[in-house]
Amino acid sequence: MGNNTGRKRAIRIMTMWLILMIVLAVLSFAGILYLANRIGKFAFIRKITKGKKGFSTLTGLLIAVVYTAVIWMAWGSMNAIVCILHLIVFWMVSEAIFALITKIRKKTFAKYYAGIVAIIFTVCYLAAGWYQAHHVWEKKYEIQTDKEVEDLKVAVFSDSHTGTTFHGEGFADHMKTIEAQNPDVVLIVGDFVDDDTTKEDRTSLRIMQEAVRRRKN
């Protein structure tokens, strides 16, 4: 009885994941087609394709696929998905805003500003996120308690995402910076590694072990 219940639960979970993956695949395909159609609206694309809508869309599709492939090869599949999803969402929002502006001013724009703004905003937004993700920010907190305890200096290193934000050597450098502040306790909390973290990056754990041994000695 227990085995049948567990088997049914596993099938339900697998079915849910399968449905989710199918939905994501369909949405991704629709998103790529949306981008292809919108990229084809740029004047230089229409000029190249001599105003033929079908060729404009195909050219836009080629650009969208190349854009995704380049990011995929440079930074991995997850970053490619994140970048393409942000571009799609921001593009849709930009088009909605410019459609509203066009309706208010009762005059169309001479250039495809909605696409230009969407691309610029996406690049700036993702660049800002990349900068914040690849730089460690130190924040100091002072916690008061009524309990009779001695002062305790705790260093907490969170969301390192070793292998994504920086590699094992970078993590080792940050650990040395923390060690130089002579904390009483060092806590390494999630997310420490990601799915793309390599075996070489995981060797950064040795740096923590060496630091612990030095403090014990």
N, C-alpha and C positions, 0 to 999 in steps of 0.2 A: 504493500500500500504506500509506504513511504517513498520507495523508488519511483512508483508511478507518478506521485505528486511532484517529486523533484524533477522528473523527466518532463512533465507537462509545463512546469514553471520555466525550465530551460528552453523549451520550444517557444513559449510565449515571449520570453526575452529575446530569443533569436529572431522571432517574427517581427517584434517591435523594432529591433535594430535594422532588419532588412527593409522594413517600410521606411524607416528614417533615412537610410542610405539612398533608397529609390527617390524619395522626396527631395533630398539634397541634390541628387544627380539631375533630376528634372529642373529644379530651381537654378542650378548652376548652368545648365544648358540654355535655359530661357534667359538667364542673365548675360551669358556670352552673346546670344543673338541680339539682346537689347543693346549691348555695347556696340556690336557690329553695326547695327542700324543707326545708332547715334553718331558713331565715329564717321560714318558715311555722309553725315550732314555738313561736315566741314567743307569750306569753299575749296581748299586745295585738293581735297579728295574728289569733289564733284568736277573740278577742272581736269584732273588726271583721267577720270573715267568718262569725261565728256557729257556729264549730266545724266548718265544712265544709272537709274536707281539700283538695279540688280548688281551691276559692277561695283557701285559705291558701297553697297552692303557687303559684298564679297571682300573688297579691299579693307573695309572696317573689320571684318571677321579675321582676316589675315593679321592685321595689326594687333587685335585683341589677343589672338592665339600666341603671336610672337612675344607680346608683352608678358603674358602669363608664363610662357616657356622660359624666358630669360630670368624672371624672378625665381621660378621653380629650380632652375639649374644653379643659380647664384646663392639662394638662401633657403631652399627646400620647399617641399610641397605645402606645408602649413602656412608659411609666410606668403606663398603665392595665392593661396585661397583667401587669406586675410586681406591682402592688397586688392584682389579683384572684387571681393565683396564690398569693401569700403568704397571703391570706385563706383560700383553699381549703385549703392545706396546714396552716395553724395550726388551722383549724376541725376538720379530720380528726384531728389530734393531740389537740386538746382533748377531742373526743368520745371518743377511745380512752382517755384518762386518766380522764375522768369515768365511763366505762363500767366501768373497773377499780375505781374507788372505790365505785361503786354495788354492784358484785359483792361487795366486801369488807365494806361496811357493811350489805349485804342490805336496803337501803331506797332507794327512788328519791328524787330531789330534788324539792322542791315547785316550784322555778323552773328554767328552762332555763339553768343556770349555764354549761354547756359553750359555748353560743353567746355568752353575755356575756363570758366569759373570752377566747374566740377573737377577738372584735371589739376588746376593750380591748388585748390583747397585740399584735394586728396594727397598730393605730393607734400604740401606743407604739414598737414595733419600727421601723416605717417612718418615724415622726417622728424617731427617733434617727438613722436612716440618712440622712434628708434633712438634718438639722443637720450631720452629719459631712461630707456631700458638698458642702455650701455654705459650709464654713469651711476655710480653708487652715491646715494644721498644720505648724509648723516643727520639724524634727528635725535635730540636729547630730550629725555623725559625724566621727571623727578616724581617718584611715587611716595606719598606719605602714609604712614600706618601708625596706629595707636599701640601696636604690639612692641614689646621691648626686644628689639633686635638690633644688631650692629649694622652699620652702613654696608651696603652690598652694591658693588658695581657690576652690572650685567650688560653684556654686549649681545645684541640679537641681530643676526644676519638673515634676512628673509628674501624670498623670491630671487635667488641667484640665477636660476635657470641655466646652470652651467652647461656650456656647449652651444647655447643659443645667444645669450647676451655677451658672454665672454667665455674663453676656454679655461682649461684647468690651471694654466699658468697665471691667468688673470685672477682666478679665484685665490690662488696661493698668495699673490701680491696683496689682495684685500685682507686675507687672513693675517699677514704680517703687519699690516697697518693696524688691525684690531689688536693684535698681540702687543704692539708697541704702546698702546694705551693702558696696558696692564689691568685688564678687567678681572674680577673675581670669578665670573662665570661667562662662558661663551655658548650661545645657543644658535644652532644652525637649523632654521625652520623652513618649511616648504614655500615655494617649490624649489628643491635643491637641484634636481636634474629634470630633463625632458625626454621625450621619446627618441629625439635625435642625438642625445648625448652619447659621445663615443667612449670606447674603453679607455682611450688615452686621457680623456677629460676626467674620467672617474678616478684616475690615479691621484687626483687632487685631494682625495680623502687621506692620502698618506701625509699630506701637509698638516692636516688637523691632528693626526696621530702623533707626529713629531712634536707639534706644539704642545700637546697634552703631556708628552713625556718630558719635555723641557720644563714645563711648569711643575711637574711632580718632583723633578730633581732640584 
